[in-house]
Amino acid sequence: MGSAGRLAFGTGGGLALADPARGEMTTFDARDLPGGTVLALEPDAAGGLWLGFEEGGLAHVDAQDRVTQVGARQPFPPGIAI
C-alpha cells in the first residue's frame, strides 16, 4: 500500500499509484523521475513513497504527488529524512 490507501506499482516504465476507492490511477514516468525502471518502493511515515531506480538515483513522492529527485547532483532537500 502506498500513501492514503493507494496501491503502488513500480514498473519498467515508472510508477503507478492506484486508488481503488476512487477508481483513479496516477502515473509517473522517466520524464518525472530520475529513471524509468523502479526497483524499490518504501513508504514513509508522512504518507509518501521513496523510490529506487535501476538507472541510479532516488525519488520521493509525497502524499500530494509532488516528486523530489535525489541523486549524486541533488542532495537530500531540507525536511526530508529517511
PDB file of N, CA, C and O in Angstrom:
ATOM      1  N   MET A   1       0.841  -1.184   0.000  1.00  0.00           N
ATOM      2  CA  MET A   1       0.000   0.000   0.000  1.00  0.00           C
ATOM      3  C   MET A   1       0.877   1.234   0.000  1.00  0.00           C
ATOM      4  O   MET A   1       1.907   1.279   0.672  1.00  0.00           O
ATOM      5  N   GLY A   2       0.472   2.206  -0.737  1.00  0.00           N
ATOM      6  CA  GLY A   2       1.176   3.472  -0.784  1.00  0.00           C
ATOM      7  C   GLY A   2       0.494   4.486   0.104  1.00  0.00           C
ATOM      8  O   GLY A   2      -0.158   4.137   1.088  1.00  0.00           O
ATOM      9  N   SER A   3       0.651   5.739  -0.255  1.00  0.00           N
ATOM     10  CA  SER A   3       0.088   6.804   0.550  1.00  0.00           C
ATOM     11  C   SER A   3      -1.436   6.834   0.439  1.00  0.00           C
ATOM     12  O   SER A   3      -1.992   6.555  -0.623  1.00  0.00           O
ATOM     13  N   ALA A   4      -2.088   7.163   1.510  1.00  0.00           N
ATOM     14  CA  ALA A   4      -3.540   7.374   1.570  1.00  0.00           C
ATOM     15  C   ALA A   4      -4.343   6.175   1.069  1.00  0.00           C
ATOM     16  O   ALA A   4      -5.373   6.353   0.419  1.00  0.00           O
ATOM     17  N   GLY A   5      -3.883   4.946   1.364  1.00  0.00           N
ATOM     18  CA  GLY A   5      -4.625   3.762   0.974  1.00  0.00           C
ATOM     19  C   GLY A   5      -4.507   3.380  -0.487  1.00  0.00           C
ATOM     20  O   GLY A   5      -5.232   2.505  -0.960  1.00  0.00           O
ATOM     21  N   ARG A   6      -3.602   4.025  -1.208  1.00  0.00           N
ATOM     22  CA  ARG A   6      -3.410   3.688  -2.614  1.00  0.00           C
ATOM     23  C   ARG A   6      -2.439   2.529  -2.759  1.00  0.00           C
ATOM     24  O   ARG A   6      -1.593   2.300  -1.895  1.00  0.00           O
ATOM     25  N   LEU A   7      -2.568   1.808  -3.849  1.00  0.00           N
ATOM     26  CA  LEU A   7      -1.642   0.734  -4.183  1.00  0.00           C
ATOM     27  C   LEU A   7      -0.552   1.310  -5.078  1.00  0.00           C
ATOM     28  O   LEU A   7      -0.841   2.031  -6.034  1.00  0.00           O
ATOM     29  N   ALA A   8       0.702   0.992  -4.766  1.00  0.00           N
ATOM     30  CA  ALA A   8       1.839   1.494  -5.543  1.00  0.00           C
ATOM     31  C   ALA A   8       2.442   0.352  -6.346  1.00  0.00           C
ATOM     32  O   ALA A   8       2.708  -0.726  -5.815  1.00  0.00           O
ATOM     33  N   PHE A   9       2.654   0.606  -7.643  1.00  0.00           N
ATOM     34  CA  PHE A   9       3.250  -0.372  -8.536  1.00  0.00           C
ATOM     35  C   PHE A   9       4.476   0.241  -9.194  1.00  0.00           C
ATOM     36  O   PHE A   9       4.363   1.212  -9.942  1.00  0.00           O
ATOM     37  N   GLY A  10       5.653  -0.326  -8.919  1.00  0.00           N
ATOM     38  CA  GLY A  10       6.869   0.076  -9.615  1.00  0.00           C
ATOM     39  C   GLY A  10       7.026  -0.811 -10.833  1.00  0.00           C
ATOM     40  O   GLY A  10       6.899  -2.032 -10.737  1.00  0.00           O
ATOM     41  N   THR A  11       7.301  -0.204 -11.980  1.00  0.00           N
ATOM     42  CA  THR A  11       7.374  -0.952 -13.231  1.00  0.00           C
ATOM     43  C   THR A  11       8.636  -0.601 -14.000  1.00  0.00           C
ATOM     44  O   THR A  11       9.437   0.224 -13.559  1.00  0.00           O
ATOM     45  N   GLY A  12       8.804  -1.227 -15.135  1.00  0.00           N
ATOM     46  CA  GLY A  12       9.893  -0.878 -16.041  1.00  0.00           C
ATOM     47  C   GLY A  12       9.663   0.444 -16.735  1.00  0.00           C
ATOM     48  O   GLY A  12      10.554   0.950 -17.417  1.00  0.00           O
ATOM     49  N   GLY A  13       8.470   1.017 -16.569  1.00  0.00           N
ATOM     50  CA  GLY A  13       8.148   2.295 -17.200  1.00  0.00           C
ATOM     51  C   GLY A  13       7.880   3.410 -16.210  1.00  0.00           C
ATOM     52  O   GLY A  13       7.486   4.502 -16.620  1.00  0.00           O
ATOM     53  N   GLY A  14       8.080   3.174 -14.906  1.00  0.00           N
ATOM     54  CA  GLY A  14       7.868   4.227 -13.915  1.00  0.00           C
ATOM     55  C   GLY A  14       7.070   3.751 -12.718  1.00  0.00           C
ATOM     56  O   GLY A  14       7.265   2.637 -12.231  1.00  0.00           O
ATOM     57  N   LEU A  15       6.171   4.598 -12.249  1.00  0.00           N
ATOM     58  CA  LEU A  15       5.386   4.346 -11.043  1.00  0.00           C
ATOM     59  C   LEU A  15       3.912   4.552 -11.355  1.00  0.00           C
ATOM     60  O   LEU A  15       3.545   5.495 -12.055  1.00  0.00           O
ATOM     61  N   ALA A  16       3.076   3.675 -10.836  1.00  0.00           N
ATOM     62  CA  ALA A  16       1.627   3.836 -10.916  1.00  0.00           C
ATOM     63  C   ALA A  16       1.070   3.781  -9.503  1.00  0.00           C
ATOM     64  O   ALA A  16       1.419   2.892  -8.727  1.00  0.00           O
ATOM     65  N   LEU A  17       0.205   4.729  -9.171  1.00  0.00           N
ATOM     66  CA  LEU A  17      -0.491   4.758  -7.889  1.00  0.00           C
ATOM     67  C   LEU A  17      -1.978   4.587  -8.161  1.00  0.00           C
ATOM     68  O   LEU A  17      -2.608   5.453  -8.768  1.00  0.00           O
ATOM     69  N   ALA A  18      -2.534   3.474  -7.715  1.00  0.00           N
ATOM     70  CA  ALA A  18      -3.949   3.174  -7.939  1.00  0.00           C
ATOM     71  C   ALA A  18      -4.743   3.475  -6.673  1.00  0.00           C
ATOM     72  O   ALA A  18      -4.354   3.077  -5.575  1.00  0.00           O
ATOM     73  N   ASP A  19      -5.848   4.172  -6.837  1.00  0.00           N
ATOM     74  CA  ASP A  19      -6.762   4.457  -5.733  1.00  0.00           C
ATOM     75  C   ASP A  19      -8.038   3.670  -5.973  1.00  0.00           C
ATOM     76  O   ASP A  19      -8.927   4.141  -6.682  1.00  0.00           O
ATOM     77  N   PRO A  20      -8.148   2.458  -5.384  1.00  0.00           N
ATOM     78  CA  PRO A  20      -9.325   1.620  -5.628  1.00  0.00           C
ATOM     79  C   PRO A  20     -10.635   2.272  -5.194  1.00  0.00           C
ATOM     80  O   PRO A  20     -11.666   2.057  -5.830  1.00  0.00           O
ATOM     81  N   ALA A  21     -10.613   3.060  -4.128  1.00  0.00           N
ATOM     82  CA  ALA A  21     -11.837   3.679  -3.627  1.00  0.00           C
ATOM     83  C   ALA A  21     -12.405   4.687  -4.620  1.00  0.00           C
ATOM     84  O   ALA A  21     -13.621   4.851  -4.720  1.00  0.00           O
ATOM     85  N   ARG A  22     -11.521   5.361  -5.353  1.00  0.00           N
ATOM     86  CA  ARG A  22     -11.955   6.375  -6.320  1.00  0.00           C
ATOM     87  C   ARG A  22     -11.940   5.892  -7.763  1.00  0.00           C
ATOM     88  O   ARG A  22     -12.468   6.555  -8.656  1.00  0.00           O
ATOM     89  N   GLY A  23     -11.330   4.731  -7.983  1.00  0.00           N
ATOM     90  CA  GLY A  23     -11.214   4.239  -9.355  1.00  0.00           C
ATOM     91  C   GLY A  23     -10.268   5.073 -10.195  1.00  0.00           C
ATOM     92  O   GLY A  23     -10.469   5.222 -11.401  1.00  0.00           O
ATOM     93  N   GLU A  24      -9.224   5.626  -9.559  1.00  0.00           N
ATOM     94  CA  GLU A  24      -8.282   6.513 -10.250  1.00  0.00           C
ATOM     95  C   GLU A  24      -6.879   5.911 -10.248  1.00  0.00           C
ATOM     96  O   GLU A  24      -6.511   5.139  -9.362  1.00  0.00           O
ATOM     97  N   MET A  25      -6.110   6.287 -11.268  1.00  0.00           N
ATOM     98  CA  MET A  25      -4.720   5.859 -11.387  1.00  0.00           C
ATOM     99  C   MET A  25      -3.877   7.094 -11.707  1.00  0.00           C
ATOM    100  O   MET A  25      -4.195   7.844 -12.629  1.00  0.00           O
ATOM    101  N   THR A  26      -2.802   7.301 -10.945  1.00  0.00           N
ATOM    102  CA  THR A  26      -1.845   8.366 -11.203  1.00  0.00           C
ATOM    103  C   THR A  26      -0.549   7.708 -11.627  1.00  0.00           C
ATOM    104  O   THR A  26      -0.090   6.768 -10.978  1.00  0.00           O
ATOM    105  N   THR A  27       0.053   8.190 -12.713  1.00  0.00           N
ATOM    106  CA  THR A  27       1.286   7.587 -13.207  1.00  0.00           C
ATOM    107  C   THR A  27       2.411   8.607 -13.288  1.00  0.00           C
ATOM    108  O   THR A  27       2.187   9.802 -13.482  1.00  0.00           O
ATOM    109  N   PHE A  28       3.619   8.103 -13.134  1.00  0.00           N
ATOM    110  CA  PHE A  28       4.838   8.894 -13.265  1.00  0.00           C
ATOM    111  C   PHE A  28       5.779   8.098 -14.152  1.00  0.00           C
ATOM    112  O   PHE A  28       5.892   6.883 -13.995  1.00  0.00           O
ATOM    113  N   ASP A  29       6.454   8.760 -15.080  1.00  0.00           N
ATOM    114  CA  ASP A  29       7.400   8.050 -15.949  1.00  0.00           C
ATOM    115  C   ASP A  29       8.769   8.710 -15.880  1.00  0.00           C
ATOM    116  O   ASP A  29       9.004   9.567 -15.027  1.00  0.00           O
ATOM    117  N   ALA A  30       9.675   8.318 -16.773  1.00  0.00           N
ATOM    118  CA  ALA A  30      11.056   8.815 -16.732  1.00  0.00           C
ATOM    119  C   ALA A  30      11.145  10.326 -16.921  1.00  0.00           C
ATOM    120  O   ALA A  30      12.169  10.918 -16.583  1.00  0.00           O
ATOM    121  N   ARG A  31      10.109  10.965 -17.449  1.00  0.00           N
ATOM    122  CA  ARG A  31      10.119  12.434 -17.546  1.00  0.00           C
ATOM    123  C   ARG A  31       9.961  13.072 -16.171  1.00  0.00           C
ATOM    124  O   ARG A  31      10.432  14.185 -15.937  1.00  0.00           O
ATOM    125  N   ASP A  32       9.290  12.354 -15.256  1.00  0.00           N
ATOM    126  CA  ASP A  32       9.025  12.861 -13.906  1.00  0.00           C
ATOM    127  C   ASP A  32      10.035  12.371 -12.878  1.00  0.00           C
ATOM    128  O   ASP A  32      10.203  12.979 -11.821  1.00  0.00           O
ATOM    129  N   LEU A  33      10.708  11.267 -13.198  1.00  0.00           N
ATOM    130  CA  LEU A  33      11.540  10.540 -12.233  1.00  0.00           C
ATOM    131  C   LEU A  33      12.981  10.465 -12.725  1.00  0.00           C
ATOM    132  O   LEU A  33      13.233  10.705 -13.905  1.00  0.00           O
ATOM    133  N   PRO A  34      13.943  10.136 -11.844  1.00  0.00           N
ATOM    134  CA  PRO A  34      15.346  10.036 -12.273  1.00  0.00           C
ATOM    135  C   PRO A  34      15.644   8.816 -13.139  1.00  0.00           C
ATOM    136  O   PRO A  34      16.751   8.702 -13.667  1.00  0.00           O
ATOM    137  N   GLY A  35      14.707   7.923 -13.295  1.00  0.00           N
ATOM    138  CA  GLY A  35      14.864   6.748 -14.138  1.00  0.00           C
ATOM    139  C   GLY A  35      13.499   6.188 -14.465  1.00  0.00           C
ATOM    140  O   GLY A  35      12.484   6.663 -13.956  1.00  0.00           O
ATOM    141  N   GLY A  36      13.476   5.177 -15.315  1.00  0.00           N
ATOM    142  CA  GLY A  36      12.203   4.594 -15.674  1.00  0.00           C
ATOM    143  C   GLY A  36      11.905   3.287 -14.969  1.00  0.00           C
ATOM    144  O   GLY A  36      10.741   2.943 -14.763  1.00  0.00           O
ATOM    145  N   THR A  37      12.949   2.553 -14.594  1.00  0.00           N
ATOM    146  CA  THR A  37      12.755   1.232 -14.014  1.00  0.00           C
ATOM    147  C   THR A  37      12.830   1.303 -12.493  1.00  0.00           C
ATOM    148  O   THR A  37      13.907   1.480 -11.924  1.00  0.00           O
ATOM    149  N   VAL A  38      11.683   1.163 -11.845  1.00  0.00           N
ATOM    150  CA  VAL A  38      11.600   1.222 -10.385  1.00  0.00           C
ATOM    151  C   VAL A  38      11.947  -0.154  -9.823  1.00  0.00           C
ATOM    152  O   VAL A  38      11.287  -1.147 -10.131  1.00  0.00           O
ATOM    153  N   LEU A  39      12.995  -0.201  -8.992  1.00  0.00           N
ATOM    154  CA  LEU A  39      13.401  -1.460  -8.368  1.00  0.00           C
ATOM    155  C   LEU A  39      12.991  -1.560  -6.907  1.00  0.00           C
ATOM    156  O   LEU A  39      12.883  -2.660  -6.366  1.00  0.00           O
ATOM    157  N   ALA A  40      12.762  -0.420  -6.264  1.00  0.00           N
ATOM    158  CA  ALA A  40      12.457  -0.445  -4.830  1.00  0.00           C
ATOM    159  C   ALA A  40      11.414   0.610  -4.496  1.00  0.00           C
ATOM    160  O   ALA A  40      11.448   1.724  -5.018  1.00  0.00           O
ATOM    161  N   LEU A  41      10.488   0.242  -3.619  1.00  0.00           N
ATOM    162  CA  LEU A  41       9.461   1.143  -3.091  1.00  0.00           C
ATOM    163  C   LEU A  41       9.466   1.033  -1.578  1.00  0.00           C
ATOM    164  O   LEU A  41       9.504  -0.068  -1.030  1.00  0.00           O
ATOM    165  N   GLU A  42       9.428   2.164  -0.910  1.00  0.00           N
ATOM    166  CA  GLU A  42       9.388   2.148   0.560  1.00  0.00           C
ATOM    167  C   GLU A  42       8.491   3.288   1.042  1.00  0.00           C
ATOM    168  O   GLU A  42       8.813   4.455   0.819  1.00  0.00           O
ATOM    169  N   PRO A  43       7.374   2.971   1.697  1.00  0.00           N
ATOM    170  CA  PRO A  43       6.525   4.028   2.236  1.00  0.00           C
ATOM    171  C   PRO A  43       7.203   4.712   3.414  1.00  0.00           C
ATOM    172  O   PRO A  43       8.007   4.104   4.121  1.00  0.00           O
ATOM    173  N   ASP A  44       6.871   5.979   3.615  1.00  0.00           N
ATOM    174  CA  ASP A  44       7.393   6.688   4.784  1.00  0.00           C
ATOM    175  C   ASP A  44       6.248   7.060   5.725  1.00  0.00           C
ATOM    176  O   ASP A  44       5.075   6.885   5.394  1.00  0.00           O
ATOM    177  N   ALA A  45       6.600   7.569   6.886  1.00  0.00           N
ATOM    178  CA  ALA A  45       5.616   7.865   7.934  1.00  0.00           C
ATOM    179  C   ALA A  45       4.690   9.023   7.567  1.00  0.00           C
ATOM    180  O   ALA A  45       3.620   9.164   8.158  1.00  0.00           O
ATOM    181  N   ALA A  46       5.088   9.856   6.599  1.00  0.00           N
ATOM    182  CA  ALA A  46       4.292  11.015   6.217  1.00  0.00           C
ATOM    183  C   ALA A  46       3.331  10.713   5.073  1.00  0.00           C
ATOM    184  O   ALA A  46       2.681  11.628   4.568  1.00  0.00           O
ATOM    185  N   GLY A  47       3.224   9.450   4.651  1.00  0.00           N
ATOM    186  CA  GLY A  47       2.302   9.092   3.585  1.00  0.00           C
ATOM    187  C   GLY A  47       2.903   9.162   2.198  1.00  0.00           C
ATOM    188  O   GLY A  47       2.183   9.032   1.209  1.00  0.00           O
ATOM    189  N   GLY A  48       4.208   9.366   2.103  1.00  0.00           N
ATOM    190  CA  GLY A  48       4.880   9.399   0.814  1.00  0.00           C
ATOM    191  C   GLY A  48       5.554   8.075   0.505  1.00  0.00           C
ATOM    192  O   GLY A  48       5.456   7.115   1.269  1.00  0.00           O
ATOM    193  N   LEU A  49       6.235   8.040  -0.621  1.00  0.00           N
ATOM    194  CA  LEU A  49       6.966   6.858  -1.056  1.00  0.00           C
ATOM    195  C   LEU A  49       8.371   7.239  -1.496  1.00  0.00           C
ATOM    196  O   LEU A  49       8.572   8.241  -2.181  1.00  0.00           O
ATOM    197  N   TRP A  50       9.333   6.428  -1.095  1.00  0.00           N
ATOM    198  CA  TRP A  50      10.691   6.520  -1.622  1.00  0.00           C
ATOM    199  C   TRP A  50      10.817   5.501  -2.740  1.00  0.00           C
ATOM    200  O   TRP A  50      10.315   4.383  -2.624  1.00  0.00           O
ATOM    201  N   LEU A  51      11.487   5.880  -3.825  1.00  0.00           N
ATOM    202  CA  LEU A  51      11.671   5.009  -4.977  1.00  0.00           C
ATOM    203  C   LEU A  51      13.148   4.889  -5.296  1.00  0.00           C
ATOM    204  O   LEU A  51      13.875   5.881  -5.249  1.00  0.00           O
ATOM    205  N   GLY A  52      13.601   3.688  -5.620  1.00  0.00           N
ATOM    206  CA  GLY A  52      14.966   3.451  -6.099  1.00  0.00           C
ATOM    207  C   GLY A  52      14.900   2.949  -7.532  1.00  0.00           C
ATOM    208  O   GLY A  52      13.978   2.218  -7.893  1.00  0.00           O
ATOM    209  N   PHE A  53      15.879   3.337  -8.354  1.00  0.00           N
ATOM    210  CA  PHE A  53      15.834   3.081  -9.786  1.00  0.00           C
ATOM    211  C   PHE A  53      17.022   2.274 -10.278  1.00  0.00           C
ATOM    212  O   PHE A  53      18.135   2.425  -9.774  1.00  0.00           O
ATOM    213  N   GLU A  54      16.787   1.421 -11.257  1.00  0.00           N
ATOM    214  CA  GLU A  54      17.848   0.648 -11.886  1.00  0.00           C
ATOM    215  C   GLU A  54      18.898   1.575 -12.500  1.00  0.00           C
ATOM    216  O   GLU A  54      20.088   1.261 -12.485  1.00  0.00           O
ATOM    217  N   GLU A  55      18.471   2.691 -13.027  1.00  0.00           N
ATOM    218  CA  GLU A  55      19.377   3.639 -13.670  1.00  0.00           C
ATOM    219  C   GLU A  55      20.184   4.449 -12.658  1.00  0.00           C
ATOM    220  O   GLU A  55      21.069   5.216 -13.039  1.00  0.00           O
ATOM    221  N   GLY A  56      19.885   4.284 -11.382  1.00  0.00           N
ATOM    222  CA  GLY A  56      20.538   5.039 -10.321  1.00  0.00           C
ATOM    223  C   GLY A  56      19.642   6.172  -9.856  1.00  0.00           C
ATOM    224  O   GLY A  56      18.760   6.624 -10.587  1.00  0.00           O
ATOM    225  N   GLY A  57      19.874   6.617  -8.656  1.00  0.00           N
ATOM    226  CA  GLY A  57      19.107   7.734  -8.110  1.00  0.00           C
ATOM    227  C   GLY A  57      17.925   7.282  -7.274  1.00  0.00           C
ATOM    228  O   GLY A  57      17.505   6.125  -7.304  1.00  0.00           O
ATOM    229  N   LEU A  58      17.418   8.228  -6.539  1.00  0.00           N
ATOM    230  CA  LEU A  58      16.248   8.051  -5.676  1.00  0.00           C
ATOM    231  C   LEU A  58      15.247   9.149  -5.986  1.00  0.00           C
ATOM    232  O   LEU A  58      15.598  10.203  -6.517  1.00  0.00           O
ATOM    233  N   ALA A  59      14.020   8.887  -5.652  1.00  0.00           N
ATOM    234  CA  ALA A  59      12.988   9.924  -5.729  1.00  0.00           C
ATOM    235  C   ALA A  59      12.058   9.736  -4.541  1.00  0.00           C
ATOM    236  O   ALA A  59      11.899   8.635  -4.012  1.00  0.00           O
ATOM    237  N   HIS A  60      11.456  10.834  -4.143  1.00  0.00           N
ATOM    238  CA  HIS A  60      10.440  10.818  -3.094  1.00  0.00           C
ATOM    239  C   HIS A  60       9.169  11.403  -3.699  1.00  0.00           C
ATOM    240  O   HIS A  60       9.190  12.496  -4.266  1.00  0.00           O
ATOM    241  N   VAL A  61       8.064  10.673  -3.577  1.00  0.00           N
ATOM    242  CA  VAL A  61       6.753  11.169  -3.989  1.00  0.00           C
ATOM    243  C   VAL A  61       5.963  11.378  -2.712  1.00  0.00           C
ATOM    244  O   VAL A  61       5.700  10.431  -1.970  1.00  0.00           O
ATOM    245  N   ASP A  62       5.578  12.650  -2.454  1.00  0.00           N
ATOM    246  CA  ASP A  62       4.865  12.912  -1.201  1.00  0.00           C
ATOM    247  C   ASP A  62       3.375  12.602  -1.347  1.00  0.00           C
ATOM    248  O   ASP A  62       2.918  12.209  -2.420  1.00  0.00           O
ATOM    249  N   ALA A  63       2.640  12.778  -0.281  1.00  0.00           N
ATOM    250  CA  ALA A  63       1.220  12.427  -0.257  1.00  0.00           C
ATOM    251  C   ALA A  63       0.393  13.280  -1.216  1.00  0.00           C
ATOM    252  O   ALA A  63      -0.734  12.914  -1.547  1.00  0.00           O
ATOM    253  N   GLN A  64       0.936  14.412  -1.668  1.00  0.00           N
ATOM    254  CA  GLN A  64       0.257  15.270  -2.643  1.00  0.00           C
ATOM    255  C   GLN A  64       0.793  15.035  -4.062  1.00  0.00           C
ATOM    256  O   GLN A  64       0.537  15.830  -4.966  1.00  0.00           O
ATOM    257  N   ASP A  65       1.536  13.938  -4.247  1.00  0.00           N
ATOM    258  CA  ASP A  65       2.093  13.534  -5.546  1.00  0.00           C
ATOM    259  C   ASP A  65       3.160  14.481  -6.089  1.00  0.00           C
ATOM    260  O   ASP A  65       3.377  14.540  -7.299  1.00  0.00           O
ATOM    261  N   ARG A  66       3.829  15.223  -5.201  1.00  0.00           N
ATOM    262  CA  ARG A  66       4.969  16.049  -5.621  1.00  0.00           C
ATOM    263  C   ARG A  66       6.212  15.174  -5.602  1.00  0.00           C
ATOM    264  O   ARG A  66       6.449  14.433  -4.648  1.00  0.00           O
ATOM    265  N   VAL A  67       7.002  15.268  -6.664  1.00  0.00           N
ATOM    266  CA  VAL A  67       8.198  14.441  -6.811  1.00  0.00           C
ATOM    267  C   VAL A  67       9.440  15.266  -6.490  1.00  0.00           C
ATOM    268  O   VAL A  67       9.608  16.377  -6.993  1.00  0.00           O
ATOM    269  N   THR A  68      10.307  14.708  -5.646  1.00  0.00           N
ATOM    270  CA  THR A  68      11.625  15.277  -5.386  1.00  0.00           C
ATOM    271  C   THR A  68      12.643  14.239  -5.805  1.00  0.00           C
ATOM    272  O   THR A  68      12.634  13.113  -5.308  1.00  0.00           O
ATOM    273  N   GLN A  69      13.534  14.623  -6.735  1.00  0.00           N
ATOM    274  CA  GLN A  69      14.574  13.709  -7.187  1.00  0.00           C
ATOM    275  C   GLN A  69      15.819  13.902  -6.338  1.00  0.00           C
ATOM    276  O   GLN A  69      16.192  15.027  -6.006  1.00  0.00           O
ATOM    277  N   VAL A  70      16.457  12.793  -5.994  1.00  0.00           N
ATOM    278  CA  VAL A  70      17.658  12.816  -5.175  1.00  0.00           C
ATOM    279  C   VAL A  70      18.690  11.946  -5.872  1.00  0.00           C
ATOM    280  O   VAL A  70      18.405  10.808  -6.244  1.00  0.00           O
ATOM    281  N   GLY A  71      19.873  12.478  -6.045  1.00  0.00           N
ATOM    282  CA  GLY A  71      20.945  11.720  -6.669  1.00  0.00           C
ATOM    283  C   GLY A  71      22.274  12.343  -6.334  1.00  0.00           C
ATOM    284  O   GLY A  71      22.372  13.160  -5.419  1.00  0.00           O
ATOM    285  N   ALA A  72      23.293  11.965  -7.063  1.00  0.00           N
ATOM    286  CA  ALA A  72      24.636  12.478  -6.800  1.00  0.00           C
ATOM    287  C   ALA A  72      24.684  13.995  -6.921  1.00  0.00           C
ATOM    288  O   ALA A  72      25.434  14.653  -6.200  1.00  0.00           O
ATOM    289  N   ARG A  73      23.892  14.548  -7.823  1.00  0.00           N
ATOM    290  CA  ARG A  73      23.904  16.001  -8.026  1.00  0.00           C
ATOM    291  C   ARG A  73      22.784  16.715  -7.289  1.00  0.00           C
ATOM    292  O   ARG A  73      22.761  17.945  -7.236  1.00  0.00           O
ATOM    293  N   GLN A  74      21.851  15.952  -6.718  1.00  0.00           N
ATOM    294  CA  GLN A  74      20.739  16.544  -5.972  1.00  0.00           C
ATOM    295  C   GLN A  74      20.761  15.990  -4.556  1.00  0.00           C
ATOM    296  O   GLN A  74      20.247  14.897  -4.320  1.00  0.00           O
ATOM    297  N   PRO A  75      21.345  16.720  -3.604  1.00  0.00           N
ATOM    298  CA  PRO A  75      21.379  16.218  -2.235  1.00  0.00           C
ATOM    299  C   PRO A  75      19.962  16.193  -1.637  1.00  0.00           C
ATOM    300  O   PRO A  75      19.025  16.771  -2.187  1.00  0.00           O
ATOM    301  N   PHE A  76      19.841  15.511  -0.505  1.00  0.00           N
ATOM    302  CA  PHE A  76      18.558  15.471   0.162  1.00  0.00           C
ATOM    303  C   PHE A  76      18.119  16.877   0.514  1.00  0.00           C
ATOM    304  O   PHE A  76      18.883  17.622   1.128  1.00  0.00           O
ATOM    305  N   PRO A  77      16.900  17.263   0.139  1.00  0.00           N
ATOM    306  CA  PRO A  77      16.416  18.594   0.462  1.00  0.00           C
ATOM    307  C   PRO A  77      16.109  18.724   1.950  1.00  0.00           C
ATOM    308  O   PRO A  77      15.893  17.718   2.625  1.00  0.00           O
ATOM    309  N   PRO A  78      16.088  19.945   2.464  1.00  0.00           N
ATOM    310  CA  PRO A  78      15.746  20.154   3.871  1.00  0.00           C
ATOM    311  C   PRO A  78      14.356  19.601   4.175  1.00  0.00           C
ATOM    312  O   PRO A  78      13.442  19.733   3.361  1.00  0.00           O
ATOM    313  N   GLY A  79      14.199  18.997   5.318  1.00  0.00           N
ATOM    314  CA  GLY A  79      12.912  18.477   5.748  1.00  0.00           C
ATOM    315  C   GLY A  79      12.612  17.069   5.308  1.00  0.00           C
ATOM    316  O   GLY A  79      11.610  16.495   5.736  1.00  0.00           O
ATOM    317  N   ILE A  80      13.455  16.483   4.456  1.00  0.00           N
ATOM    318  CA  ILE A  80      13.244  15.101   4.037  1.00  0.00           C
ATOM    319  C   ILE A  80      14.260  14.239   4.746  1.00  0.00           C
ATOM    320  O   ILE A  80      15.468  14.427   4.602  1.00  0.00           O
ATOM    321  N   ALA A  81      13.760  13.298   5.507  1.00  0.00           N
ATOM    322  CA  ALA A  81      14.631  12.385   6.244  1.00  0.00           C
ATOM    323  C   ALA A  81      14.266  10.957   5.881  1.00  0.00           C
ATOM    324  O   ALA A  81      13.105  10.647   5.612  1.00  0.00           O
ATOM    325  N   ILE A  82      15.267  10.094   5.877  1.00  0.00           N
ATOM    326  CA  ILE A  82      14.978   8.698   5.590  1.00  0.00           C
ATOM    327  C   ILE A  82      15.216   7.859   6.814  1.00  0.00           C
ATOM    328  O   ILE A  82      15.026   6.643   6.776  1.00  0.00           O
TER     329      ILE A  82
END
